[in-house]
């Protein structure tokens, strides 16, 4: 890992990734995106990781792209394409990662930082956290953050955030579905890691199947989604962990997962 991003895995298989450039408001510079991409690629194949917690150092979760970097490259359309393409691919890595990802949000999450929260499977926010897609305020519409945002909240709520650029509270973010829970900042870690431990106690193989199927069926028409998920469930029943889980439930004992 680089100094931009720290990584730690505990005995429960919970890997914490921490954006670690608070003096730059943990912005998604090209270097930070590269670090995230590398970490997610590695975690995808890491059998020791069962759940990922994505947090940030300092008082800002993530302020989006590094505008100083963008300003320095205003004359390079090639750089601009590369930057937004890299960011889009990192967000897709979060979605396709075969492990659940929980955003731990303290402070401000704006623009691509808000996009990062929306891309995670779950999100827990401190009551002091705030969210915005403020690109419209500087003449740069948050078009790529819009993709993740509009897949998490209703159309009109997404458009309100995108068109006004105004900051919303953590409570409002919970109301519209951008985050799962809002807690007192002093309880943030307790809440996040309790959730992570609960998930880490499940079959890793089952979580992988379920997460992948969830995002696949979202994009399908209703009949196609049911046909697809019926096959997924039938295939899932062939797994050792499904058979073990059913037997353990009927025998009234704790299952012993093999993650296969």
C-alpha positions as CSV (number, residue, x, y, z in Angstrom):
1,X,0.0,0.0,0.0
2,X,1.0,3.6,-0.5
3,X,0.8,6.4,2.0
4,X,-2.3,7.6,0.2
5,X,-4.3,4.5,1.2
6,X,-3.8,2.3,4.3
7,X,-5.0,-1.2,4.6
8,X,-5.6,-3.4,7.7
9,X,-7.2,-6.8,8.1
10,X,-8.4,-8.0,11.5
11,X,-9.0,-11.5,12.9
12,X,-12.7,-11.5,11.7
13,X,-11.6,-11.0,8.0
14,X,-12.7,-7.3,8.0
15,X,-10.3,-5.3,5.8
16,X,-10.3,-1.6,6.4
17,X,-9.2,0.7,3.6
18,X,-8.6,4.3,4.7
19,X,-8.2,7.2,2.4
20,X,-5.2,8.8,3.9
21,X,-4.6,12.2,2.4
22,X,-6.5,14.5,4.7
23,X,-4.5,17.6,3.7
24,X,-5.9,17.1,0.2
25,X,-9.4,16.4,1.6
26,X,-8.9,12.8,0.5
27,X,-9.5,13.8,-3.1
28,X,-9.7,11.2,-5.8
29,X,-6.5,12.2,-7.6
30,X,-5.2,9.9,-10.3
31,X,-2.7,8.6,-7.7
32,X,-5.5,7.9,-5.2
33,X,-7.6,6.2,-7.8
34,X,-4.6,4.0,-8.8
35,X,-4.1,3.1,-5.2
36,X,-7.7,2.2,-4.7
37,X,-7.8,0.1,-7.9
38,X,-4.7,-1.8,-6.9
39,X,-6.1,-2.5,-3.4
40,X,-9.5,-3.7,-4.7
41,X,-7.8,-5.9,-7.3
42,X,-5.8,-7.5,-4.6
43,X,-8.7,-7.8,-2.1
44,X,-10.8,-9.5,-4.8
45,X,-8.4,-12.5,-4.7
46,X,-7.7,-12.3,-0.9
47,X,-9.3,-15.3,0.9
48,X,-8.5,-13.6,4.2
49,X,-10.9,-10.7,3.5
50,X,-14.6,-11.3,4.0
51,X,-15.9,-7.7,4.3
52,X,-14.4,-4.3,3.4
53,X,-14.8,-1.1,5.4
54,X,-14.0,2.0,3.4
55,X,-13.2,5.0,5.6
56,X,-11.1,8.1,5.6
57,X,-8.6,10.0,7.8
58,X,-9.3,13.5,8.9
59,X,-12.5,15.6,8.9
60,X,-13.4,15.1,5.3
61,X,-14.5,11.7,3.9
62,X,-13.7,12.6,0.3
63,X,-14.1,15.9,-1.6
64,X,-14.2,14.3,-5.0
65,X,-11.7,14.9,-7.7
66,X,-8.6,17.0,-7.1
67,X,-9.5,20.3,-8.7
68,X,-5.9,21.5,-8.6
69,X,-4.8,18.5,-10.6
70,X,-7.7,19.1,-13.0
71,X,-6.8,22.8,-13.4
72,X,-3.1,21.9,-14.2
73,X,-4.4,19.6,-16.9
74,X,-7.1,21.8,-18.4
75,X,-5.4,21.7,-21.8
76,X,-5.2,17.9,-21.9
77,X,-8.4,16.3,-23.0
78,X,-6.5,13.0,-23.0
79,X,-5.8,13.4,-19.3
80,X,-9.4,14.3,-18.6
81,X,-10.7,11.2,-20.4
82,X,-8.2,9.1,-18.6
83,X,-9.2,10.5,-15.2
84,X,-12.9,10.0,-15.5
85,X,-12.5,6.6,-17.1
86,X,-10.2,5.5,-14.2
87,X,-12.7,6.8,-11.7
88,X,-15.6,5.1,-13.4
89,X,-13.7,1.8,-13.4
90,X,-12.8,2.1,-9.7
91,X,-16.5,2.6,-8.9
92,X,-17.3,-0.5,-10.9
93,X,-14.6,-2.4,-9.0
94,X,-16.4,-1.6,-5.8
95,X,-19.7,-2.9,-7.2
96,X,-18.2,-6.0,-8.7
97,X,-15.9,-6.9,-5.8
98,X,-17.0,-10.3,-4.6
99,X,-17.0,-9.0,-1.0
100,X,-19.5,-6.6,0.6
101,X,-18.2,-3.0,1.0
102,X,-19.4,-0.7,3.8
103,X,-18.7,3.0,3.6
104,X,-17.8,4.5,7.0
105,X,-18.6,8.2,6.4
106,X,-17.5,10.9,8.8
107,X,-17.3,14.5,7.5
108,X,-18.1,15.7,4.0
109,X,-18.6,13.5,0.9
110,X,-19.0,15.5,-2.2
111,X,-19.0,15.0,-6.0
112,X,-17.0,11.8,-6.7
113,X,-16.7,11.3,-2.9
114,X,-20.5,11.1,-2.8
115,X,-20.3,8.8,-5.8
116,X,-17.9,6.5,-3.8
117,X,-20.4,6.3,-1.0
118,X,-23.2,5.5,-3.4
119,X,-21.1,2.8,-5.1
120,X,-20.6,0.9,-1.8
121,X,-23.0,-1.8,-0.9
122,X,-23.8,-0.3,2.5
123,X,-23.1,3.0,4.1
124,X,-23.1,4.2,7.8
125,X,-22.7,7.9,8.4
126,X,-21.9,10.0,11.5
127,X,-24.7,12.5,12.3
128,X,-22.3,15.3,11.4
129,X,-21.7,14.0,7.9
130,X,-22.9,15.9,4.8
131,X,-23.3,15.0,1.2
132,X,-23.5,16.9,-2.1
133,X,-23.0,16.7,-5.9
134,X,-21.9,20.4,-6.3
135,X,-20.4,20.3,-9.7
136,X,-23.1,22.5,-11.2
137,X,-21.8,25.3,-9.0
138,X,-18.5,25.4,-10.8
139,X,-19.8,24.7,-14.3
140,X,-18.8,21.0,-14.2
141,X,-22.0,18.9,-13.9
142,X,-21.5,15.7,-11.8
143,X,-22.3,13.4,-14.6
144,X,-20.3,10.4,-13.5
145,X,-21.4,10.7,-9.8
146,X,-24.9,10.8,-11.2
147,X,-24.6,7.2,-12.3
148,X,-24.1,5.9,-8.8
149,X,-26.4,8.4,-7.2
150,X,-29.3,7.7,-9.5
151,X,-29.0,4.0,-8.8
152,X,-29.4,4.6,-5.0
153,X,-32.0,7.3,-4.6
154,X,-35.2,8.2,-6.5
155,X,-35.0,10.1,-9.7
156,X,-36.3,13.4,-8.3
157,X,-34.1,13.2,-5.2
158,X,-31.1,12.6,-7.4
159,X,-32.0,15.5,-9.7
160,X,-32.5,17.8,-6.8
161,X,-29.0,17.1,-5.6
162,X,-27.5,17.4,-9.1
163,X,-29.3,20.5,-10.1
164,X,-29.0,22.5,-6.9
165,X,-25.6,21.4,-5.9
166,X,-26.7,22.0,-2.3
167,X,-25.3,20.1,0.7
168,X,-27.7,17.7,2.5
169,X,-27.4,16.4,6.0
170,X,-26.7,12.8,7.0
171,X,-30.3,12.5,8.2
172,X,-31.6,13.6,4.8
173,X,-29.2,11.2,3.1
174,X,-30.7,8.4,5.2
175,X,-34.2,9.5,4.3
176,X,-33.6,9.3,0.6
177,X,-31.6,6.0,0.7
178,X,-28.1,7.2,0.2
179,X,-26.9,5.8,3.5
180,X,-28.3,2.9,5.6
181,X,-27.8,4.4,9.1
182,X,-26.9,7.6,10.8
183,X,-25.4,7.4,14.3
184,X,-23.7,9.7,16.8
185,X,-20.1,10.2,15.6
186,X,-18.9,8.6,18.9
187,X,-20.8,5.4,17.9
188,X,-19.7,5.3,14.3
189,X,-16.9,2.7,14.5
190,X,-19.0,0.5,16.9
191,X,-21.9,0.5,14.5
192,X,-19.8,-0.1,11.4
193,X,-17.8,-2.9,12.7
194,X,-20.7,-4.6,14.4
195,X,-22.4,-4.6,11.0
196,X,-19.2,-5.9,9.4
197,X,-18.8,-8.7,11.9
198,X,-22.3,-9.8,11.3
199,X,-21.7,-10.0,7.6
200,X,-18.3,-11.6,8.0
201,X,-20.0,-14.5,9.9
202,X,-21.8,-15.6,6.8
203,X,-20.6,-17.9,4.1
204,X,-18.2,-16.0,1.8
205,X,-19.3,-18.1,-1.1
206,X,-22.9,-17.2,-0.5
207,X,-22.2,-13.5,-0.1
208,X,-20.3,-13.6,-3.4
209,X,-23.2,-15.2,-5.2
210,X,-25.7,-12.9,-3.7
211,X,-23.9,-9.6,-4.3
212,X,-23.2,-10.5,-7.9
213,X,-26.9,-11.5,-8.5
214,X,-28.2,-8.4,-6.8
215,X,-26.5,-6.0,-9.2
216,X,-27.2,-8.2,-12.3
217,X,-30.9,-8.5,-11.7
218,X,-31.3,-4.7,-11.1
219,X,-30.7,-4.1,-14.8
220,X,-33.2,-6.7,-16.0
221,X,-36.9,-6.7,-16.8
222,X,-39.0,-8.4,-14.2
223,X,-39.5,-11.7,-16.0
224,X,-35.9,-12.0,-17.0
225,X,-34.8,-11.1,-13.4
226,X,-36.9,-13.9,-12.0
227,X,-35.7,-16.4,-14.6
228,X,-32.1,-15.4,-13.8
229,X,-32.4,-15.5,-10.0
230,X,-34.3,-18.9,-10.1
231,X,-31.3,-20.4,-11.8
232,X,-28.9,-18.6,-9.4
233,X,-30.8,-20.1,-6.4
234,X,-30.8,-23.6,-7.9
235,X,-27.1,-23.4,-8.6
236,X,-26.5,-22.0,-5.1
237,X,-28.1,-25.1,-3.6
238,X,-25.3,-27.2,-5.2
239,X,-22.8,-25.4,-3.0
240,X,-21.4,-27.1,0.1
241,X,-22.2,-24.1,2.3
242,X,-25.9,-24.1,1.2
243,X,-26.2,-27.8,2.1
244,X,-24.4,-27.2,5.4
245,X,-26.5,-24.2,6.2
246,X,-29.8,-26.0,5.7
247,X,-28.7,-29.0,7.7
248,X,-27.3,-26.8,10.5
249,X,-30.6,-24.9,10.7
250,X,-32.7,-28.1,10.9
251,X,-30.3,-29.6,13.4
252,X,-30.4,-26.4,15.5
253,X,-26.6,-25.9,15.4
254,X,-24.2,-23.2,14.1
255,X,-23.1,-23.8,10.5
256,X,-19.5,-24.5,9.8
257,X,-18.7,-22.7,6.5
258,X,-16.2,-24.0,4.0
259,X,-16.7,-20.9,1.7
260,X,-17.4,-23.2,-1.2
